[in-house]
Amino acid sequence: MPFDENARREIERVAKDRGWPAAALLAIAEVESGGRTHAIVSGRPEPLIRFEGHYFDRRLPSEKRAIARREGLAAPSAGAVKNPPAQAARWRMLERAAAIDKQAAYESVSWGIGQVMGAHWEWLGYNSVEDLVKDARNGVYGQVRLMANYIEKAGLADALKRQDWHTLARGYNGPGYARNGYHTKMAAAYERWSKAKPLPSGATPTPRPNPSPAPKPAPAAPQPGNAGILAAILAALAAAGAWIVNLPCSLFGIFCGG
């Protein structure tokens, strides 16, 4: 399976929160992300991104647009600005674009496992594009929650529940979905995930045994008075006499009768 246990657990958590079949959400996440959840950029796990130069071009005022075009970050047609293969290089491209206009740059990126465009922030109910980006950068759970927000807002939740892959792929990937086989990829991924073994329950801490109660201290022996001391001496002498009388005859050959 493409996702590790932690990623799968987080995706299933989002599905449970929404009342969706976990295998269906796992299938969409797999097809949209290729099974990758993050890349290490400057020592930190970051969501996968794709920068869209034609979005950036449309969102800039004329002066900034001219700068972005000179730097190869903006163009009027889709696909004219190429994304580097490495995610670290894409993040550097985003940093350069953000130096020109941060909001326009963030809106021009598709974010995370679901590849949701930052430009949808208001439509999806976020207060700002930066809030959407915070969700995308909040681990696998944040990325999948962003994708789930898009599925709900686009009216695709019922198709997901029914495993209607044609409707889901058309709504998520556009009218060219069949040419790229998105519906068949989702269906195949769903079949695999629906047969996957359930994840083991999370480890529970071993309970510590209750400590045994400390033994109560023995009560102190009473201190005898003068009468008690005399009685103790007499008892000791009597015991000694009895001991002597009962000594075995073989002891030094004495105290033996006959």
C-alpha positions in Angstrom: 0.0 0.0 0.0 1.3 3.5 -0.8 0.6 5.2 2.5 2.4 4.3 5.7 0.5 3.4 8.8 0.5 6.9 10.3 -0.8 8.5 7.0 -3.4 5.9 6.6 -4.6 6.4 10.2 -4.9 10.2 9.6 -6.9 9.7 6.4 -9.2 7.2 8.1 -9.6 9.7 10.9 -10.9 12.4 8.5 -13.2 9.9 6.9 -14.6 8.9 10.3 -15.1 12.6 11.2 -17.2 13.0 8.0 -19.1 9.7 8.1 -17.4 8.6 4.8 -16.1 5.1 3.8 -12.5 5.2 4.7 -11.5 3.1 1.6 -13.1 5.6 -0.7 -11.2 8.6 0.8 -8.0 6.6 0.8 -8.6 5.8 -2.9 -9.0 9.5 -3.9 -6.0 10.5 -1.7 -3.8 7.9 -3.4 -4.8 8.9 -6.9 -4.4 12.6 -6.3 -1.0 12.3 -4.5 0.5 9.2 -6.0 0.8 7.9 -2.4 3.2 10.7 -1.3 2.3 12.8 1.7 5.2 15.2 2.0 8.7 16.2 0.9 11.6 17.2 3.2 12.4 20.9 2.5 15.1 22.6 4.5 14.8 19.8 7.1 11.1 20.1 7.5 8.3 17.9 6.1 6.2 20.1 3.7 3.1 19.3 1.7 3.6 18.6 -2.0 2.9 21.7 -4.1 2.5 22.7 -7.8 2.9 26.4 -8.8 0.6 27.6 -11.5 2.2 30.6 -13.3 -1.0 31.5 -15.2 -2.9 31.8 -12.0 -0.1 34.1 -10.6 -0.2 36.2 -13.8 -4.0 36.9 -13.5 -3.7 37.9 -9.8 -1.0 40.5 -10.1 -1.3 44.2 -10.8 0.5 45.3 -14.0 3.7 46.5 -12.3 4.1 43.3 -10.4 3.1 41.2 -13.3 5.9 42.7 -15.4 8.4 41.7 -12.7 7.0 38.2 -12.4 7.1 37.6 -16.1 10.7 38.8 -16.3 11.7 36.4 -13.6 9.9 33.5 -15.4 7.2 33.1 -12.7 4.1 34.3 -14.6 2.7 33.8 -18.0 -0.8 34.2 -19.5 -1.1 30.6 -20.7 -1.3 27.5 -18.6 1.8 25.3 -18.6 4.1 28.1 -19.8 5.8 28.3 -16.4 7.3 24.9 -15.8 7.5 23.3 -12.3 10.9 21.8 -11.4 10.8 18.1 -10.7 12.1 18.5 -7.1 9.7 19.7 -4.4 12.5 21.7 -2.8 13.0 23.7 -6.0 9.2 24.3 -6.2 9.3 25.7 -2.7 12.1 28.0 -3.7 10.0 29.1 -6.7 7.1 29.8 -4.3 9.4 31.9 -2.1 10.5 34.0 -5.1 6.9 34.5 -6.1 5.9 35.4 -2.5 8.6 38.1 -2.5 6.6 39.8 -5.3 3.1 39.2 -3.9 2.6 36.7 -1.0 -1.2 36.4 -1.3 -1.2 36.0 -5.1 1.6 33.5 -4.8 -0.2 31.3 -2.2 -3.4 31.5 -4.2 -1.5 30.2 -7.3 -0.4 27.0 -5.7 -2.2 23.6 -5.5 -1.6 22.3 -2.0 -1.1 18.9 -0.4 -2.5 15.5 -1.0 -5.7 16.8 -2.6 -3.9 19.4 -4.7 -6.4 22.0 -3.8 -5.8 25.5 -5.2 -5.1 28.2 -2.8 -7.4 30.5 -4.8 -10.3 28.6 -3.4 -9.7 29.8 0.2 -12.8 32.0 0.5 -15.1 29.6 -1.3 -14.0 26.9 1.1 -14.7 29.0 4.2 -11.2 30.0 5.3 -10.6 33.5 6.6 -7.6 34.0 4.4 -5.4 32.1 2.0 -2.8 31.9 4.8 -5.3 30.0 6.9 -5.7 27.5 4.1 -2.0 27.1 3.9 -1.7 26.5 7.6 -4.1 23.6 7.2 -2.1 22.2 4.3 1.1 22.5 6.4 -0.5 20.8 9.4 0.6 17.3 8.6 -1.4 14.6 6.8 -4.5 15.3 8.8 -4.6 19.0 7.8 -4.0 18.2 4.1 -6.8 15.6 4.0 -9.1 17.9 5.9 -8.5 20.5 3.2 -9.2 17.9 0.5 -12.4 16.8 2.3 -13.5 20.5 2.6 -13.2 20.7 -1.2 -15.1 17.4 -1.8 -18.0 18.7 0.4 -18.1 22.2 -1.1 -18.0 20.8 -4.6 -21.1 18.6 -3.8 -19.1 15.4 -4.3 -19.6 13.8 -0.9 -22.6 11.7 -2.0 -20.7 10.4 -5.0 -17.9 9.4 -2.7 -20.3 7.5 -0.4 -21.8 5.7 -3.4 -18.4 5.1 -5.0 -19.7 6.8 -8.1 -16.2 7.2 -9.6 -17.3 8.9 -12.9 -19.1 11.7 -11.0 -16.4 12.0 -8.5 -13.6 12.1 -11.1 -15.5 14.5 -13.3 -16.1 16.9 -10.4 -12.6 16.6 -9.0 -10.5 16.4 -12.1 -12.6 18.1 -14.8 -14.2 17.0 -18.0 -11.0 15.4 -19.3 -11.1 12.8 -16.4 -11.8 9.9 -18.7 -8.9 10.6 -21.0 -6.6 10.3 -18.0 -8.4 7.3 -16.5 -9.0 9.0 -13.1 -12.3 7.1 -12.6 -10.7 3.7 -13.2 -7.7 4.5 -11.1 -10.0 5.5 -8.2 -12.0 2.3 -8.6 -9.0 0.1 -8.6 -7.5 1.9 -5.5 -10.8 1.6 -3.7 -10.9 -2.2 -4.3 -7.4 -2.5 -2.8 -8.2 -0.4 0.2 -11.5 -2.1 0.9 -9.6 -5.4 1.2 -6.8 -4.0 3.4 -6.5 -5.4 6.9 -7.6 -3.0 9.6 -5.0 -1.1 11.3 -3.9 -2.3 14.8 -5.4 -0.4 17.7 -3.1 2.3 19.1 -0.8 1.1 21.8 -2.2 1.6 25.3 0.1 2.3 28.2 0.7 -0.7 30.5 -1.0 0.1 33.8 1.3 0.2 36.7 0.5 -2.1 39.6 -0.8 -0.5 42.7 2.0 -0.3 45.3 1.6 -2.6 48.3 0.7 -0.7 51.4 3.7 -0.1 53.7 3.6 -2.4 56.7 2.5 -0.8 59.9 5.3 -0.3 62.4 5.1 -2.8 65.3 4.0 -1.2 68.5 6.8 -0.4 70.9 7.2 -2.8 73.7 6.1 -1.4 77.0 8.9 -0.4 79.3 8.7 -2.4 82.5 8.7 -0.8 86.0 10.6 -2.2 89.0 8.1 -4.9 89.8 8.2 -6.0 86.2 12.0 -6.2 86.2 12.0 -8.5 89.3 9.4 -10.7 87.7 11.4 -11.0 84.6 14.5 -12.0 86.5 12.7 -14.7 88.5 11.2 -16.1 85.2 14.6 -16.3 83.6 16.1 -18.2 86.6 13.2 -20.7 86.5 13.7 -21.2 82.8 17.4 -21.8 83.4 16.7 -24.4 86.1 14.4 -26.3 83.8 17.0 -26.2 81.0 19.7 -27.6 83.3 17.4 -30.4 84.5 16.6 -31.4 81.0 20.1 -31.4 79.6 21.1 -34.7 77.9 23.2 -37.1 79.9 26.0 -37.1 77.4 26.8 -33.5 77.9 30.3 -33.6 79.6 29.1 -36.7 81.5 27.5 -34.8 84.3 24.0 -34.3 85.5 23.3 -38.0 84.8 21.8 -40.2 87.4 22.8 -43.8 88.3 
